[in-house]
Amino acid sequence: KLLKGEKCILCQGRWFTPNAFEKFAGKEKCKSWKTSIRCRDTPLKKLIENLQMGGRGGGTEFRGRAEEEEEEEEDMADLSVFQASSLPVTCVSLTGTLYKCRFASGSRGKCIRTEERWFTPEEFVKQETILTDGHWKKDILCHGKTLNFLLKKEILHVHSLQCECVKCSTEEQANNDDECYVCYSEGDLVCCDECPRAFHSHCHLPTADGDSPGNMSEQEAFNAPVSQYRLVSRYSEVITQPMWLNRIKQKLESGEYQTVGAFISDFQLIFSNCSKFNGDNEFGRMGARLKQIFEEELRKISSIQ
């Protein structure tokens, strides 16, 4: 069907041409379905060229030349974008941040942080429901490159199987952050049981002591002095549709925005969430001022009357 120019790719009960399938996957900006669509990690371009060559030995000759071309492409890749200690990663619709110091292998090392929790690469891939046979090395992408590419370039290093450090462990202590949520530094941290955050006991209000009882009676809680607590609602209970700058950046890089309006809408969502959560406090007023500046700059750039 491909050779006849017909719809040849079946996905979720629908048939697609290669171009349409590329667009359906959100990769229309690639504009090169022969390289963006892969079969078992092999681009269709290689399969098509191999088929066209045919004959005995042709396949071996092609594979050798293709491997050389692939190595040349990898050598030309700009590796400077991978120098940071943490890297943005995606898996189809999923987004997260990979921390190099926590990476151990696919199934060991909870190194990918989402808003909700920490995952090993293997666990992260399994969160994407449309992947029935996903593999973390080829399906998790960072700046358009697979984790397999990062391993080959020694941007990521697989630790020894005997490594038992906390950052490589899949035990409970690896489910929380390595730095304080308040001051962004490491040290002796108290971990939250409800989310991935961790705190220095003196940074958390009220002061968090790992040895202190975790629960109080209703009366004890009501009688506690207000000065010891931050009386702030949990963000997830107030904001049902969160948005943040790094998410906008990831959506830009992956080509998710089809119009300028969709991009602006996400920025407006940040401002409306800020106003809804903070009200008229200091942060709410700062958000309102930023919203005003954003709209003024947008008018200048777009020459909107």
Residue pairs with C-beta under 8 A, 6 or more apart in sequence:
1 7
1 8
2 8
2 18
2 48
5 17
6 17
7 15
7 16
7 17
7 20
8 15
8 16
8 17
8 18
9 15
9 16
9 17
9 18
9 21
9 37
10 16
11 21
11 24
12 130
16 24
18 33
18 34
18 37
18 44
19 33
21 33
21 37
22 28
22 30
22 33
22 36
22 37
25 92
26 254
26 255
26 256
27 36
27 255
28 255
29 255
30 36
33 44
34 43
34 44
34 45
34 48
35 43
35 44
35 45
36 43
37 43
37 44
38 44
38 138
39 47
41 138
41 146
41 148
46 62
46 63
46 66
49 62
49 66
50 58
50 59
50 62
50 63
50 66
53 59
53 61
53 62
74 149
74 152
74 153
77 145
77 149
77 153
79 153
79 155
81 143
82 142
82 143
82 145
82 150
82 153
82 155
85 99
85 100
85 101
86 97
86 98
86 99
86 100
87 97
87 98
87 100
87 142
87 143
88 95
88 96
88 97
88 98
88 142
88 143
88 246
88 249
88 250
88 253
89 95
89 96
89 97
89 98
89 112
89 124
89 140
89 141
89 142
89 147
90 96
90 140
90 141
90 142
90 250
90 254
91 124
91 125
91 127
91 128
91 131
91 134
91 139
91 140
91 141
92 128
92 130
92 131
92 139
93 128
93 130
94 114
94 124
94 127
94 128
95 114
95 247
95 250
96 112
96 113
96 114
96 119
96 124
97 112
97 113
97 114
97 246
98 111
98 112
98 113
98 121
98 140
98 142
99 111
99 112
99 113
99 178
100 111
100 155
100 156
101 167
101 178
102 109
102 110
102 111
102 118
102 167
102 168
102 174
102 178
103 109
103 111
103 121
103 156
103 157
103 158
103 159
104 111
104 158
104 159
104 163
104 167
104 168
105 121
105 158
105 159
106 120
106 121
106 122
106 136
106 137
107 120
107 121
107 122
107 170
108 120
108 159
108 168
108 169
108 170
109 120
109 121
109 159
109 167
109 168
109 169
109 170
109 174
110 118
110 119
110 120
110 123
110 169
110 170
110 174
110 175
111 118
111 120
111 121
111 167
112 118
112 119
112 120
112 121
112 124
112 140
113 119
113 177
113 196
114 124
115 242
116 195
116 196
117 175
117 195
117 196
118 174
118 175
118 176
118 196
119 127
120 170
121 136
121 137
121 140
121 147
122 136
124 136
124 140
125 131
125 134
125 135
125 136
125 139
125 140
126 134
128 134
128 139
131 139
136 147
137 146
137 147
137 148
137 151
138 146
138 147
138 148
139 146
140 146
140 147
141 147
142 150
143 253
147 156
150 156
151 158
159 165
159 168
166 173
166 174
167 174
167 178
168 174
173 191
175 191
175 196
176 189
176 191
176 192
176 196
176 197
176 198
177 189
177 196
177 197
177 198
178 186
178 189
178 198
179 185
179 186
179 189
179 198
180 186
180 187
180 189
180 198
180 199
180 200
180 203
181 197
181 198
181 199
181 203
182 199
182 200
182 203
182 204
183 200
183 203
185 200
187 200
188 200
188 201
189 198
189 199
189 200
190 198
190 199
190 200
190 201
190 204
190 208
190 209
190 210
191 197
191 198
192 198
192 199
199 208
201 207
201 208
201 209
201 210
205 228
205 229
205 230
206 224
206 228
206 229
207 228
216 224
233 277
235 242
235 277
236 242
238 276
238 277
239 273
239 276
239 277
241 269
241 273
242 273
243 266
243 269
243 270
243 273
244 270
245 270
247 266
248 263
248 266
248 267
251 257
251 263
251 266
252 263
257 263
260 302
264 298
267 294
268 291
271 287
271 288
271 290
271 291
271 294
274 283
274 284
274 287
275 284
275 287
275 288
277 284
278 284
278 287
298 304
